[in-house]
Amino acid sequence: MTTEPGSASTSGAEPADGRGYDLVVLANRLPVDQATGPDGKRCWQRSPGGLVTALHPIMQSRAGAWAGWHGQPETAPAPFTHDGIHLHPIELSDDDVDAYYEGQSNATIWPLYHDAVEQPVFDRRWRQAYHSVNHRFAAAAARLAAPGALVWVHDYHLQLVPGMLRKLRPDLRIGFFLHIPFPPVELFCQLPMRDEIMRGLLGADLVGFQHPQATRNFTRLAAHLLGANHTGGVIKHEGGVTTAATFPISIDVAGQQQLAADPHVRARAGEIRRELGNPRTLVLGVDRLDYTKGIEHRLAAYGELLADGRLDPADTVMVQVAVPSRQRLDQYQALRERVERTVSHVNGRHAGIGRLCVHYLHQSYDRAELAALYLAADVMAVTPLRDGMNLVAKEYVATRTDGTGALVLSEFAGAAAELSQAWTVNPHNLEALKDALAEAAAAGADEQRRRMQPMRFHLRRHDVNRWASAFLGQLDRPARQMPA
């Protein structure tokens, strides 16, 4: 079902019995985006991504509601139902977007949680806005949730919500999942609102992380900052009990494999290779244009491989997709300029007439086009400086249904803990990065399959549905069954 933005029709957005929803998801964004339909009118379309795919059937079966920002700094539309999910838009003003989202969330917390790859900015006005918007989300959940319901809060934008919601509705089972890394004590303690964030997170019954190291960082911080007692992942503080555990997120493996088998996608993969001159080696990078993704390091390593003669510019091509991101922030504008300057430098030195060494694509692509790129690529370079998981690496492995392809993966991506057969590398070590790219490019089909087979087997057993079911299954246990 598609509903016009701003429509007053709730279309079943409120539970018929008036008691509330049995499952409430809170995330910064709703699982839908605004689009223009064939008739020229604005409408809603389902957002891409594994989280929406995983939660959709669960929320349908459990009478769930999803509350989040609808993406525009304007009056929020009335609640509505889309594709069987009850959606409750949260209003953000221009000031909220500036201070809560672009400021505290993405100029303070984001860089700090990613090992301070860029210097975080601390601003009192941003912290006040972050508190205010988090309270708005908590109040919405308190209104929407049925007695004893499950509330699942997502990501770094909403870290105060569990504690706020616990005060408003102590009857609820509250879960929180962090999709990005969680920093060690030395970094986290730079946050001016460090105690408030930790108390907010400890309002949850269950806090989930992508990687065991993040889980350990969290339990240590609870003891260091707040004097909480912890045994394993069970934290006791001020009469409350919070379990911290690791739940590595995954992808819709079956859906990705269906895309890989689609004749149109496979034909497009062949077309891409022809458009690029049928190179012997196609190296692919797909990232948001973010300073955590290591795009500059990757381009530098590739350029040096061409200069050293280890890769031949006559039969090697790199395609770098850089999806636009947070374009109003100065750090991201500066990053774009640096990346584009590096691309121009590599092409200016090594390209020939009618032949580029790097094709730089600063735009978004749909799932089918990305799948075609994955099928076309001989080498997939996923080399972030820090990443909670990185689902691109998993999408590439799932798409390569014939077992070929070479994945070069940063050891600082959460995915490296699961995809250990990849060519794993420290992206800060330029020589090691060059070696990994060169070795992956030179690998034969037998070597590729030897590495790909166990990674593909792992993904089939650990898809996004298993991730969501594991988290909600643990959250749904009565308190007496939680680890003591």
Stockholm file with secondary structure:
# STOCKHOLM 1.0

chainA/1-484         MTTEPGSASTSGAEPADGRGYDLVVLANRLPVDQATGPDGKRCWQRSPGGLVTALHPIMQSRAGAWAGWHGQPETAPAPFTHDGIHLHPIELSDDDVDAYYEGQSNATIWPLYHDAVEQPVFDRRWRQAYHSVNHRFAAAAARLAAPGALVWVHDYHLQLVPGMLRKLRPDLRIGFFLHIPFPPVELFCQLPMRDEIMRGLLGADLVGFQHPQATRNFTRLAAHLLGANHTGGVIKHEGGVTTAATFPISIDVAGQQQLAADPHVRARAGEIRRELGNPRTLVLGVDRLDYTKGIEHRLAAYGELLADGRLDPADTVMVQVAVPSRQRLDQYQALRERVERTVSHVNGRHAGIGRLCVHYLHQSYDRAELAALYLAADVMAVTPLRDGMNLVAKEYVATRTDGTGALVLSEFAGAAAELSQAWTVNPHNLEALKDALAEAAAAGADEQRRRMQPMRFHLRRHDVNRWASAFLGQLDRPARQMPA
#=GR chainA/1-484 SS CCCCTTCCCCTTCSCTTSSCEEEEEEEEECSEEEEECTTSCEEEEECCSHHHHHHHHHHHHTTEEEEEECSSSSCCCCCEEETTEEEEEECCCHHHIIIIIIIIIIIIIHHHHTTTSSCCCCCHHHHHHHHHHHHHHHHHHHHHEEEEEEEEEESGGGTTHHHHHHHHCTTSEEEEECCSCCCCHHHHTTCTTHHHHHHHHTTSSEEEESSHHHHHHHHHHHHHHHCCEEETTEEEETTEEEEEEECCCCCCHHHHHHHHHCHHHHHHHHHHHHHTTCCSEEEEEEEESCTTSCHHHHHHHHHHHHHHTSSCTTTEEEEEEEECCCTTSHHHHHHHHHHHHHHHHHHHHHCBTTBCSEEEECSCCCHHHHHHHHHHCSEEEECCSSBSCCHHHHHHHHHCTTSCCEEEEETTBGGGGTCTTSEEECTTCHHHHHHHHHHHHHCCHHHHHHHHHHHHHHHHHSCHHHHHHHHHHHHTSCGGGSCC
#=GC SS_cons         CCCCTTCCCCTTCSCTTSSCEEEEEEEEECSEEEEECTTSCEEEEECCSHHHHHHHHHHHHTTEEEEEECSSSSCCCCCEEETTEEEEEECCCHHHIIIIIIIIIIIIIHHHHTTTSSCCCCCHHHHHHHHHHHHHHHHHHHHHEEEEEEEEEESGGGTTHHHHHHHHCTTSEEEEECCSCCCCHHHHTTCTTHHHHHHHHTTSSEEEESSHHHHHHHHHHHHHHHCCEEETTEEEETTEEEEEEECCCCCCHHHHHHHHHCHHHHHHHHHHHHHTTCCSEEEEEEEESCTTSCHHHHHHHHHHHHHHTSSCTTTEEEEEEEECCCTTSHHHHHHHHHHHHHHHHHHHHHCBTTBCSEEEECSCCCHHHHHHHHHHCSEEEECCSSBSCCHHHHHHHHHCTTSCCEEEEETTBGGGGTCTTSEEECTTCHHHHHHHHHHHHHCCHHHHHHHHHHHHHHHHHSCHHHHHHHHHHHHTSCGGGSCC
//
